[in-house]
């Protein structure tokens, strides 16, 4: 359950396709902000990350009072679960595993709906949201399947949750990589629906998973106060706060990233289509596919690390996820796959 991509410590000297990090790397302005912040580490971080919240608010186009920052998106998820202590939750499967872990930490009963089922529908999903369901999570684009879902479907869930008094948590951590972001994000519903809670992070786009910086958005002021109450003091470091402020100004970098990823992703998809694998979702900066069992182990022998997705609820052996990397790394991956498949 706790296995994730990006474990370079157990797999040194391998090219890491298992973590979905922007292959353009960290923008220079963020590195400069981190270096400058080192002179401030003799001080405690600003409580509540007020300056960072104001910068995020300007970037997202919402009020700063609707934002709460955390030590990565996972920190926000765990704090939300602790604040609400839901007794029963509904999760799609497969999806990001931290939802389940956070819910289990407060002894929450979990029900699931299969995203990959042939009879999946938004009506069926909404129909499972009864009045005893306290919380629903949905990741869009979904990790690990790489599928983005239309706003219309999430509207159905939101309307149903409003009727049943259920908290709808939408994780948009990978939405920055989607050019149609403005037509998909649920931000326009924040003011009208206080039961809506959005999650985002700087991790993937700005290639800073080691800094740990995420945030939540909600118009429910009482909820945000509860989340802040159960969150440890100074949970966002001085370095993370200053890097985050710098990141909010990097709009050109985001557009540059989207263009670069589309080029490299197209190359990978064309090459993968020639191999004995079944492609699935690939809307963000990663590709989900099915292949033979133990493909990840075989690729390790060629210096390549990919994400085995068999420990996701709803998936089995043979499901994999690869990040989109630079052309040189992508070519090495394809060469390794051809050797494994002997084509």
C-alpha positions as CSV (number, residue, x, y, z in Angstrom):
1,X,0.0,0.0,0.0
2,X,2.8,2.4,0.9
3,X,4.9,1.7,-2.2
4,X,5.3,4.8,-4.4
5,X,7.3,5.9,-7.4
6,X,10.5,7.9,-7.0
7,X,12.3,5.5,-4.7
8,X,15.7,6.3,-6.1
9,X,17.3,5.4,-2.8
10,X,16.5,1.7,-3.2
11,X,17.3,1.9,-6.9
12,X,20.4,4.0,-7.3
13,X,21.8,4.9,-10.8
14,X,18.5,4.0,-12.6
15,X,16.7,6.4,-14.9
16,X,13.5,7.2,-13.0
17,X,10.3,7.0,-15.0
18,X,8.4,6.0,-11.8
19,X,7.8,9.5,-10.5
20,X,5.7,12.0,-12.5
21,X,8.1,15.0,-12.2
22,X,8.5,17.8,-14.7
23,X,11.5,16.8,-16.8
24,X,12.4,20.4,-17.4
25,X,13.5,20.5,-13.8
26,X,13.3,23.3,-11.2
27,X,13.1,26.8,-12.6
28,X,16.1,29.0,-11.8
29,X,14.0,31.5,-9.9
30,X,12.9,28.8,-7.5
31,X,16.4,27.6,-6.9
32,X,17.4,31.2,-6.2
33,X,14.5,31.6,-3.8
34,X,15.6,28.4,-1.9
35,X,19.1,29.7,-1.6
36,X,18.0,33.1,-0.4
37,X,15.7,31.4,2.2
38,X,18.6,29.7,3.8
39,X,19.6,32.9,5.4
40,X,16.1,33.0,7.1
41,X,16.2,29.5,8.5
42,X,17.2,30.9,11.9
43,X,13.6,32.0,12.2
44,X,10.4,30.0,12.6
45,X,8.2,29.9,9.4
46,X,5.3,32.4,9.2
47,X,2.3,30.8,10.9
48,X,-0.5,30.0,8.4
49,X,1.8,30.8,5.5
50,X,0.0,34.1,5.0
51,X,2.3,35.6,2.4
52,X,2.3,32.4,0.4
53,X,-1.5,32.1,0.6
54,X,-1.8,35.6,-0.7
55,X,0.5,34.8,-3.7
56,X,-1.5,31.6,-4.4
57,X,-4.7,33.5,-4.2
58,X,-3.5,35.9,-6.9
59,X,-2.4,33.0,-9.1
60,X,-5.7,31.0,-8.6
61,X,-8.0,34.0,-8.8
62,X,-9.7,33.3,-5.4
63,X,-9.6,34.9,-2.0
64,X,-6.6,34.2,0.3
65,X,-9.0,33.2,3.1
66,X,-10.0,30.2,1.0
67,X,-6.5,28.7,1.0
68,X,-4.6,26.5,3.4
69,X,-1.1,25.3,2.8
70,X,0.6,22.1,3.8
71,X,3.8,20.1,3.8
72,X,2.8,18.6,0.4
73,X,-0.7,17.6,-0.8
74,X,-0.5,14.5,1.3
75,X,-0.2,16.7,4.5
76,X,-3.4,18.6,3.4
77,X,-5.2,15.3,2.8
78,X,-4.3,13.9,6.2
79,X,-5.2,17.1,8.0
80,X,-8.5,17.2,6.3
81,X,-9.3,13.7,7.3
82,X,-8.3,14.4,10.9
83,X,-10.3,17.6,11.0
84,X,-13.5,16.0,9.7
85,X,-13.1,12.5,11.0
86,X,-15.5,11.0,8.5
87,X,-17.1,7.7,9.5
88,X,-17.8,6.5,5.9
89,X,-16.2,7.6,2.6
90,X,-16.5,6.7,-1.0
91,X,-13.4,6.3,-3.2
92,X,-13.0,5.5,-6.9
93,X,-10.7,2.7,-7.7
94,X,-8.0,2.9,-8.9
95,X,-6.8,6.2,-7.5
96,X,-4.1,8.0,-5.4
97,X,-3.5,5.8,-2.4
98,X,-3.1,8.6,0.2
99,X,-6.8,9.1,0.4
100,X,-7.3,5.6,1.7
101,X,-4.4,5.9,4.1
102,X,-5.6,9.2,5.5
103,X,-9.1,7.9,6.0
104,X,-7.9,4.7,7.7
105,X,-5.9,6.8,10.1
106,X,-9.2,8.1,11.5
107,X,-11.0,4.7,11.4
108,X,-13.2,5.6,8.5
109,X,-15.1,2.9,6.6
110,X,-14.3,2.9,2.9
111,X,-16.6,2.0,0.0
112,X,-15.3,2.0,-3.6
113,X,-16.7,2.4,-7.1
114,X,-14.7,0.9,-10.0
115,X,-13.6,3.5,-12.5
116,X,-12.6,0.9,-15.1
117,X,-15.8,-1.0,-15.0
118,X,-17.7,-1.2,-18.4
119,X,-20.9,0.0,-16.7
120,X,-19.3,3.0,-15.0
121,X,-21.4,6.1,-15.2
122,X,-21.6,9.4,-13.3
123,X,-25.2,8.5,-12.4
124,X,-24.1,5.3,-10.8
125,X,-21.3,7.1,-9.0
126,X,-23.7,9.8,-7.7
127,X,-26.2,7.1,-6.8
128,X,-23.7,5.5,-4.4
129,X,-23.5,8.8,-2.4
130,X,-26.0,8.2,0.3
131,X,-26.6,10.4,3.4
132,X,-24.3,8.2,5.4
133,X,-21.3,9.0,3.1
134,X,-19.4,11.8,4.8
135,X,-16.6,12.3,2.2
136,X,-15.9,11.5,-1.5
137,X,-12.5,11.8,-3.1
138,X,-11.9,12.2,-6.8
139,X,-8.6,12.8,-8.6
140,X,-8.8,14.7,-11.8
141,X,-6.7,13.9,-13.9
142,X,-6.6,10.6,-12.2
143,X,-3.5,9.0,-10.8
144,X,-2.4,6.4,-12.0
145,X,-4.7,5.9,-15.0
146,X,-3.9,9.3,-16.7
147,X,-7.6,10.0,-17.5
148,X,-9.1,13.5,-17.2
149,X,-12.9,13.6,-16.6
150,X,-15.3,16.3,-17.8
151,X,-16.5,19.0,-15.4
152,X,-20.1,17.9,-16.2
153,X,-19.5,14.5,-14.4
154,X,-18.1,16.1,-11.3
155,X,-21.0,18.6,-11.3
156,X,-23.3,15.6,-10.8
157,X,-21.2,14.4,-7.8
158,X,-21.1,17.9,-6.4
159,X,-24.9,18.4,-6.7
160,X,-25.5,15.0,-5.1
161,X,-23.0,15.7,-2.3
162,X,-24.7,19.0,-1.5
163,X,-28.0,17.2,-1.0
164,X,-26.5,14.5,1.2
165,X,-24.3,16.8,3.3
166,X,-21.2,15.1,1.9
167,X,-17.7,16.6,1.5
168,X,-16.5,16.3,-2.1
169,X,-12.7,16.5,-2.3
170,X,-11.3,17.0,-5.8
171,X,-7.6,16.5,-6.3
172,X,-6.3,18.7,-9.2
173,X,-2.6,18.2,-8.6
174,X,-2.0,17.1,-12.2
175,X,-4.4,19.6,-13.8
176,X,-1.6,22.1,-14.4
177,X,-0.3,19.9,-17.2
178,X,-3.6,20.0,-19.1
179,X,-4.0,22.9,-21.6
180,X,-7.8,22.8,-21.2
181,X,-7.4,23.4,-17.4
182,X,-9.9,26.3,-17.3
183,X,-12.7,24.2,-18.6
184,X,-12.1,21.3,-16.2
185,X,-11.2,22.8,-12.8
186,X,-13.9,22.9,-10.2
187,X,-12.7,26.3,-8.9
188,X,-15.7,28.2,-10.2
189,X,-17.9,26.2,-7.8
190,X,-16.0,27.0,-4.6
191,X,-18.1,30.0,-3.6
192,X,-21.4,28.4,-4.3
193,X,-20.6,25.0,-2.7
194,X,-18.9,25.1,0.7
195,X,-18.9,21.3,0.7
196,X,-16.3,21.4,-2.1
197,X,-12.6,21.1,-1.2
198,X,-9.9,21.3,-3.9
199,X,-6.3,20.0,-3.5
200,X,-3.3,21.2,-5.5
201,X,0.5,21.0,-5.2
202,X,3.7,22.6,-6.5
203,X,5.4,19.2,-6.5
204,X,4.9,17.9,-10.1
205,X,5.0,21.0,-12.2
206,X,7.9,22.6,-10.5
207,X,9.9,19.4,-9.9
208,X,10.2,20.0,-6.1
209,X,8.9,16.9,-4.4
210,X,11.8,17.1,-1.9
211,X,10.6,20.5,-0.7
212,X,7.0,19.4,0.1
213,X,4.4,22.0,-0.7
214,X,0.7,21.7,-1.4
215,X,-2.5,23.5,-0.6
216,X,-6.2,23.2,-0.3
217,X,-9.0,25.5,-1.4
218,X,-12.5,25.8,0.1
219,X,-15.0,28.5,0.9
220,X,-16.0,26.8,4.1
221,X,-14.2,29.0,6.6
222,X,-15.1,26.8,9.6
223,X,-13.6,23.8,7.9
224,X,-10.4,25.6,7.1
225,X,-10.1,26.7,10.7
226,X,-10.6,23.1,11.9
227,X,-8.0,21.9,9.4
228,X,-5.6,24.5,10.7
229,X,-6.4,23.6,14.3
230,X,-5.4,19.9,13.8
231,X,-2.3,20.7,11.7
232,X,1.1,20.9,13.4
233,X,2.5,24.4,13.9
234,X,5.0,25.6,11.3
235,X,4.2,22.7,8.9
236,X,5.4,24.7,5.9
237,X,9.1,25.5,6.1
238,X,10.7,28.9,5.5
239,X,12.3,27.5,2.3
240,X,9.0,26.0,1.1
241,X,7.1,29.2,1.6
242,X,9.6,31.4,-0.3
243,X,9.9,28.9,-3.1
244,X,6.1,28.7,-3.3
245,X,5.8,32.5,-3.6
246,X,8.4,32.4,-6.5
247,X,6.5,29.5,-8.2
248,X,3.2,31.5,-8.3
249,X,4.9,33.9,-10.8
250,X,6.1,31.2,-13.2
251,X,3.2,31.2,-15.6
252,X,5.5,31.2,-18.7
253,X,7.3,28.1,-17.3
254,X,3.9,26.3,-17.1
255,X,3.1,26.9,-20.7
256,X,6.7,26.0,-21.8
257,X,6.3,22.7,-19.8
258,X,3.0,21.9,-21.5
259,X,4.4,22.3,-24.9
260,X,7.6,20.3,-24.1
261,X,5.6,17.4,-22.6
262,X,3.2,17.2,-25.6
263,X,6.2,16.8,-27.9
264,X,7.9,14.1,-25.9
265,X,4.6,12.4,-25.0
266,X,3.7,12.1,-28.7
267,X,7.1,10.5,-29.4
268,X,6.6,8.0,-26.6
269,X,3.0,7.1,-27.7
270,X,4.1,6.5,-31.3
271,X,6.9,4.2,-30.1
272,X,4.7,2.4,-27.6
273,X,2.1,1.7,-30.2
274,X,4.6,-0.4,-32.0
275,X,5.2,-2.6,-28.9
276,X,3.1,-5.3,-27.4
277,X,1.5,-3.1,-24.7
278,X,-2.0,-1.7,-24.3
279,X,-2.1,2.1,-23.9
280,X,-4.5,3.6,-21.5
281,X,-4.7,7.2,-20.2
282,X,-2.0,9.8,-20.9
283,X,-3.6,13.2,-20.5
284,X,-1.0,14.6,-18.0
285,X,2.7,14.1,-17.8
286,X,2.6,10.4,-17.6
287,X,1.3,7.4,-19.5
288,X,-0.6,4.4,-18.1
289,X,-0.5,1.1,-20.0
290,X,-0.8,-2.7,-19.6
291,X,2.0,-5.1,-20.5
292,X,3.5,-8.4,-19.4
293,X,4.0,-9.2,-15.8
294,X,7.4,-8.4,-14.2
295,X,8.1,-5.8,-16.9
296,X,9.3,-3.4,-14.3
297,X,11.9,-6.0,-13.0
298,X,13.1,-6.7,-16.5
299,X,13.5,-3.0,-17.2
300,X,15.5,-2.5,-14.0
301,X,18.1,-4.8,-15.5
302,X,18.5,-2.2,-18.3
303,X,18.8,0.7,-15.9
304,X,15.2,1.8,-16.1
305,X,12.8,2.3,-13.2
306,X,9.0,2.4,-13.9
307,X,6.0,2.3,-11.6
308,X,4.4,-1.1,-11.1
309,X,0.7,-0.2,-10.4
310,X,-0.5,-3.6,-9.2
311,X,-0.8,-2.3,-5.6
312,X,-3.5,0.2,-6.6
313,X,-7.0,-0.9,-5.7
314,X,-8.7,-2.0,-8.9
315,X,-5.5,-2.9,-10.8
316,X,-3.5,-6.1,-11.1
317,X,-0.1,-7.3,-12.2
318,X,0.7,-6.0,-15.7
319,X,-0.5,-2.4,-15.1
320,X,2.3,0.2,-15.3
321,X,2.8,4.0,-15.3
322,X,5.7,5.9,-16.8
323,X,6.5,9.6,-16.6
324,X,7.3,11.6,-19.7
325,X,11.0,12.5,-19.6
326,X,13.4,14.2,-22.0
327,X,14.1,12.8,-25.4
328,X,17.4,11.1,-24.5
329,X,15.8,9.3,-21.5
330,X,12.7,8.4,-23.6
331,X,14.8,6.9,-26.3
332,X,16.7,4.8,-23.7
333,X,13.3,3.6,-22.4
334,X,12.1,2.6,-25.8
335,X,15.4,0.8,-26.6
336,X,15.1,-1.1,-23.3
337,X,11.5,-2.1,-24.0
338,X,12.5,-3.4,-27.5
339,X,15.2,-5.5,-25.9
340,X,12.8,-6.9,-23.3
341,X,10.2,-7.7,-26.0
342,X,12.8,-8.8,-28.5
343,X,11.5,-6.6,-31.3
